[in-house]
Structure formats: C-alpha cells, structure tokens
C-alpha cells in the first residue's frame, strides 16, 4: 500500500470521525497567580466544532485520492 492510499484512508476516517462526533474538546491548564508557596491553577475547557462541510470534504477528497491516486 503506497502513501497516497494511506493518506486517502486517513482522510476518509478523519471525515467520518468529524461527522460522527461533530467536534472535540481539550483542557488548558494555566497558573495565573503565584504568591510564595501558594499557587492557583485554572483549568479552562475549550471546545472545537468540526463543520459538516469539512467532514464531507475530507471524505470526498479521500475517495478521489483513493480512486485516482494510484493511476499514473
């Protein structure tokens, strides 16, 4: 299996995951205040939404690469 087919399959899987989950979230930890031995930490949760068009575009691009990528 060559790299083009692997990349095409990765795009298809990423597009399906984007459509299935609709987004992802991550937590960012910061330390805004430190007074001597006392330190305050803040956890912020950020969410990123994956648009439907991006998921469909990744699937379509992966399918096109899978079909036409190996023809020379």
N, C-alpha and C positions, 0 to 999 in steps of 0.2 A: 504494500500500500504506500503510495507516494505522499508527499507533503501536501499536495493540493487536495487530495481526497480527505486527508486527516483534518485539514483546515475547514473543508466543507462540512464534514461531520460535526466539528466543534461549533461552527456557526448554527447548524440546524439544532443541535442540543441546546445551545445558549438561547436561541429564539424560542424554543419550546419551554424552557425554564422561565424566560421572561414573560411569556404569555400565561403560563401556569401560575406563577407566584405574583406577578404584577409589580414586583419591586422587592427591595431588601432594606434592612436597617442595620446600622452599626452604632457602637457606643464609643464616644470620645471622652477620655478622662483628662482633666486638667487640674492643675494645682494653683489656683489664683492667689491664695493668701498663705504666707508662712511667717509666723511670729514666734521666733525662738524654737522651742521644741514642739510647738503646736502647728500643725499644717492642716489646711482644709482642702479637700479634693471635691471636685464636682464632676459627676457623670452626666454627659449630655447624649441623648439618643437621637440620632438623625435618621430619617427615612428617605430613601430614594425610590421614586416611582419610575418604572420602565414603561414607556408609552407602547401602545398596541402596535403602532406603525413600525417601531424599532424591532419588535419581536417578529412581526411578519416579514419585514425587510431582511432580517438575518436569516430566516428560514428560506426565503426566496433566493437570496444570494448564495446560500449554501447549496441549494438544489441546482442552481445554474452552474456553480463550480463543480459540483459532483457529476453533472451530465456532460458539460463541455470542457471541463478542466483537463481531462486525460486525452482528449483528441489533439493530435499535433498536425 
